[in-house]
Amino acid sequence: MFDFSPTPEQQQMIDKAAAFMDEYVYPNEKHMVPHRGLPDEILKPLQEKVKDLGLWAGHMPGEVGGMGMGFVSLGLLSEIIGRSPIAPYIFGSMAPDAGNSEILWHAATLEQKEKYLMPLVNGEIRSCFAMTEPEVSGSDPTMLQSRAELDGDEWVINAHKWFTTGAIGASFSIVMAMTDPDAAPHERFSMFIVDADNPGFEIVREVPVMGDHFAGGHCEVRYTNCRVPKENLLGKRGEGFKLAQLRLGPGRITHAMRWIGVAKRSFDLMIEYSTKRTTRGKTLSEFQTIQNFIADSAAEIEAARLLTLHAAWKMDQGDQARKEISIIKFFGAKVLHDVIDRAIQVHGALGITGDTPLEGFYREARSARIYDGADEVHRMVVAKQVLKAFKKERVTR
């Protein structure tokens, strides 16, 4: 029923991306600055090379400078890009800019697209996304306390947000706030574009978190009597949740696609080291425990990959694929963690040093079980979908 073998066009894309990674990306990982990414003098020329290859912004349509391809093709490309933490920046597909550009493409006015979307997709500016709040559970966004009130020709926003990724150095933020407290729960919120130089916008601090988070950090921010023109409303009033889902669904699958690349690189490092490292007169790969590590990792990576491509295929058919995306979110995060963990174990003490990328991968992997929805929430979504379908058809499909 499904054939995920690359087409000739997809294979050409994969080959070009893999060759670029070998020549330009992996050698420049040593220049990565924790919390800041690559210096512009290295990053910008590499981005131009990617654009010349036609591999820029795989998540966006061709009309705005992207590759204009479906989710399956994006998944195949993301497997390659995911192998390095700096590659998403180089290929123009790094969160939160990728998700923000998708929202702007679908919901922005022509004026908003010209001012914000085009320079964002081109890599001329960065952005941030403000939704999560420290006072309420991230698993229930209907509890968000942010408020936006219309005062004449302006919206006045008061909000306290955190984990606003990329805020330092961003040109603008997209913020979610309540505009209609008496409406149905999922119609109470709206999204707004706020320029970073707005006097009501304040970066309180960069929140210290596990992992080498990159450009702009994960920040605590405040919007205090923050006034924006009423035309800075993004989409329609009350569409905040709709736009958030528009952003989070593709965002979750893109994360899972990149995780395959991280897991595969970790797997390759594990195999390479196990075949050359000797102890007690044998290579590590000759010991049954290490062979079990290799076999389990191979099976889990392939399972996660096929689940991800299946979800991507459904999305290409116009399906929201909520159940499938939730499955790959919690299953893929576990596979990511377990494969990296085994690779570190095979490397022994070397695996917990910075001489390999494994310890950095491991720290980043722990947060994968939390961001864009905790594992437990996604399990609940899957269970509810399965139960609902069973009650309707009396059989699982």
Order of alpha helices (4+ residues) and beta strands (2+ residues): alpha-alpha-alpha-alpha-alpha-alpha-beta-beta-beta-beta-beta-beta-beta-beta-alpha-beta-beta-alpha-alpha-alpha-alpha
